[in-house]
Amino acid sequence: MYWSHVAHLRVIIRPVLITFITISICVLWIHSNTSADGTLLAATQSVQPCPLISPKLIGWTNLSLETMSAMSKEDEAIVEFRMKEAGVKAGGRYEPSECRSRHQVAIIVPIRNRTEHLTVFLRYMHPFLQRQQLNYVIIVVEQSERWPFNRGMLMNIGFREAQLLHGKYQCVILHDVDMLPEHDGNPYTCPTNGKPRQMAFSIDRWNDYNSIPWSFFGAVSAISANDFQLINGYSNAFWGWGGEDDQLFQRTRSQNLTVVRAFDGNVSQVVHYKTMSHSKATPNPDRMSLIKEGWTKFKMDGLVDLRYTRLDLKLKPLYTHIVVDIQPYNITT
């Protein structure tokens, strides 16, 4: 009698126990394969890494005024639908579905009163970046009107917000909104630690694409997240046009980083940049003195003392839009 009861209980308990174990395994698998934003990682982890050279590259694009004008006039709803179909997610995030990207890149774009440029930039850059099979996000940091434009501080804010909002990206590309790469063979991949990459050294407006001096580190630059933290980001002290990129170059040298260029700095169509026209900004009258004294303030002026007020944050269809209010504050030695 006793053993018959035991056998009966085994028959009842076994399927319940199997079901419990199965559910537990499923819960553990989902937990371990879910990213911070709630998306499953298994799909990307199971596929092969993307090839070193993307098979989707098409080469040079003729960025004529007519081409850029046509991009700016295309219906917004149609563009957003097409981008969504291509895989762009809210906030301007994308990763290829056919392979696992080798590079996680945050594109930081500082702006103020540049709506037309931003429209063309986004419509051109998303397909460009997708053809390189990158895992990327485009973050646009817009400054309020109270004070002169501070490009360096906006770049610092973009870096900080990229880490907070979208996770740990390997690198950032610090990108002016009026600069467009003409050839998709121009790598927007992450540079190795210790070797930040100056990308816009052959620009149409600079003596018809002739090479810019090697000390130039503005317009478009790529740097690993580790190196950007190592140099304490940009100085927050440059209000108005100019100087912040010169001091950023000083910061790389102070930490023994080697600034490199794609294809060893050889000028060819692959590295050409087209500039969208705009009125010239007012130069910062204090920029030269700030550059000279920058060596003494690298460790205390930058990411470590970054202060700003976030006025708005929206995950728009093509980009993460952050509006901030910033103001000057004293840095003491």
N, C-alpha and C positions, 0 to 999 in steps of 0.2 A: 504493500500500500504506500509506504513512504517513498520508495523508489519510483513508483508511478507518478507521484506528485512532483518529484524532482524533474522527471523527464518532461512532464507537462509544462513546468515552469521554464525549462530550457527552451522549449518550442516557442513560448511566448516572449521570453526575454531576448533571445538571439536576434530577431529582426529589429527589435527596438534598439538594441545595442549597436547593431550595424548601421542603422539609420543615424543614430547620435554621432558615431565616429565619422560617418560620411559628411554630415553637416559641419562638424568641427573642422575637418580638413578643408572643406570649401571656404569656410569663414577665414581660416588662417591663410589660405592661398590668396583670397581677395585682398586681405589686409596687407600682405607682403608684396602684392603686385599692383598697388594703387598709389598714384602720385599724390602730392600735396593738394592738387586742385581737384582730386576725386576721379581722375581718369585712370583706366587700367593700363599698366605698363607691359603686360604680357605680349601684346600685339607687336610692340616695337622691339621687345627683347628677343623674340623668337626669330625675327628676320635677320638676314645677314647685314654686316656693315655696308654702307654705301661705298662705291668704288672711289679710289683716290681722285680720279678725274671723272666728273659727271658726264654721262652720255647724252645729257639733255642740252648741252651748250649749243648755241646757235651762232656765236661770234659777235661781230660788230653790228651796232644799231645806229642808223642815221638819225641823230637827235636834232633834226632841223627845227626851226621855229614852227613850221607847219605841223610836224609830228607832235611837238609838245602842245601846240594849240589844240590839236585834235584830241589828245589825251585829256586836256582840261575841260573840254566841252562835252565829253561823253556823259550820258545820263548816270547819275549817282547810283540809282537803284539797280541798274543793269550791271554796273561795275561791281557793286557789293555782292550781287547774286553770283556773278562769275567768279569772284574771289572765294566766296563760300564754297562753291562747287569744286574749286581747286584745292580746298582744304584749309583755308585761312579761318582761324577761330576768333572769337571775340577777344579784343585787346590786341589784334594784329599778330597772333601767335600761329606758327606753322611748323610742322615736321613732316618729312616725306613718309608716305605709306608703303612705298615699294622697297625701302631699305632703312637701316638704322643710321642716322646721320652721325658723322664723326665729330661734328662741331655744334656746340650750343652757344649761339651768338645773340647778344642784346644790342640792337641798333639804337643809339641814343641821339635824339635830334632836338636841339634847343631852338625855340622860335619866339618871335613876337611880331604880330601883324604880317604874317607870311602865308595867308590862306591859299593864294593861287599857287605859290611854290610848293606848298605841302600837298596840294591836290595832285600835281604832276608827279612829285616825288613818290607818293604812295602807289600811284597807279603804275609807275614804271618799276619801282624797286621790288614790289612783291613778286612779279613773275621773274625778275632778274635773280633774286635770292633763291627762289624755288628751283630754278634751272641748275643751281649749284648744290642742290639737295642738302640744304642747311636746316637745322632746327633753330628757329630764330623768333624773336619778338621785336616789334618796332615800338619804341617808347618816345613820345613827343612831350617835351617839357616846355610849357608856355609860361613866360614871365608876365606878371601884372604890370601896369603902366606907371607905378609910382616912382621908380628909379631908373637910371640908365641901364641898358642891357648888360647882363653879366653872364657871358657864355660859359666861363669856367665853372661858376657856381651851379648853373643849370646842368652841366655835364655831371657834376658831383651828385646832384639830386637824382638825376636819371639813373646813375649807378646804384645809389642807395635804394631807390624805389624798385629797380629791377630785381635786386636781391630779396626785397621784402614781398613783392607781389608775385613774382613768377619763378622763384627758386634760384638755385645756384647756376648761373650761366658761366661758362668757361672764360668768356672774354666779352669785352664791349668794343663796338666800333663807334667812335665819336664822330658824328657825321653832320656837316652843315647841310641845311635843307636845300640850298641852291646848287649843290654839286651832284651830277649824275655820271656814273661810270658808263662809258660808251660800249665796252666789250665785256661779255659775261665770262671771259677767261681771266678777268681781273679778280684774284681770289679774295672773297669776303670770309675766308676761313679764320680760325683762331690762330694767332701766332704762338710760338712756344714761349714758355716762361723765360724772361731775361732778354727777349728780342722783340720789343714792340715794333709795329710796322707802320711806316709813313706811307700812305696809299696814294694821296693826290699830289704827285710830284710832276705830273705832265698835264697842264691845264690849258684850255684853249685861250683864256684871257692872259696867260703868262707867256708873252712872247711866242705865241703860236705853238704851244705844246713843248717848248724847250724845257729842259730839266731845271727844276727849282733847286736852290742850294740845299745841301744835305742837312743844314741846321733847321730847316723849316719842318715844323711838326704840327701844322694846323690843317684846316679844311676837312680831311678825312684821315683818321688814324685808328689803328687797331692795337689793343693791348690786353693782355691776360688779366683776369680779375685779381689774381695774386699780385701781379706787378702794379696794378692801379692802386691797390691798397698799400703796397710797399712804398710807393712814392707819395702817398697821402693825397692822391688825386690832384686836381687843379688847385691853384690858389683861389680864394674867394674874394680877393681884393681888387680885381680888375673890372672897373665899372666903365662901360663905353668900349669902343672898338680897339682891338689890338693888344698884344703883349702876353695874354694868358697862355698862348701856345708856345711862345718863346720860353716862358718860365717852365712850362711842362717839359720841354726838351732839357732844360737845366736839371730838372728833378730826375729825369731818367739817367743823366750822366752822374748825378750825385750818388746814385745807387748802383753804379757800374752796369747799367743796362745798355745794350747795344741796339740802337735804332736801325732797322733794316728796311729795304724796299723790295717789292716783288721783282723777280727776274734780275736781281742784283742792280736795280736802278736803271737798267737799260730802257731808254725811251722807245716805245713802239705804240702802235694803235691799240694794243691790248690794255695799256695802262692810261689811256687818254680819259680825261674828264671834260664834260661840257658844263658850263656855268649858265644858270638862268639869270638873266639881267635883273638888276635892282639898283636903287639909289645908294650911293656910298654913305656908310655910317659915319657919325662924328667920332674922330679918334679920341682916345683917352689921353688927356694931356700929361697924366702922371705915369704913363706906362713904362717909360725908360727908367725912371727912378725905382719903380716897383720891381722891374726885372733885376736891377742891380742889387737891391736889398733882399731879393728873394732867397738867396743862399742861406740867410740867417733865420728864415722863418718856415722852412719846409715842414718841420715836424709839428708845428703848432697851427699852421694855416692850411686848411684843406678839408679832407673828410672828417678829421677828428673834431673839428669845431663847427661843422656844418649846421647852420640854423635856417629854417624856413617854415613858412606856414602853407600847408596844402589847402588851397581854396576849393579845388574840385578834382575829382577822379572819375573818369568814365572809361569803361572797356568798350571802345567803339569798334565797329566791324573791321576796320583796317589798322587800328593802332590803339595803344593805351595812351589816353590823353590826361596829362597831369598839369593843372594850373596852380602856380605857386606865387606867393608874395615873399619877396626877399628885400633886405635892406642892409646898408653898411653897418659894420661893427668893428671896433678897434681890436687889433692884434698886438699884444705887448710882447717884447722879447724877454 
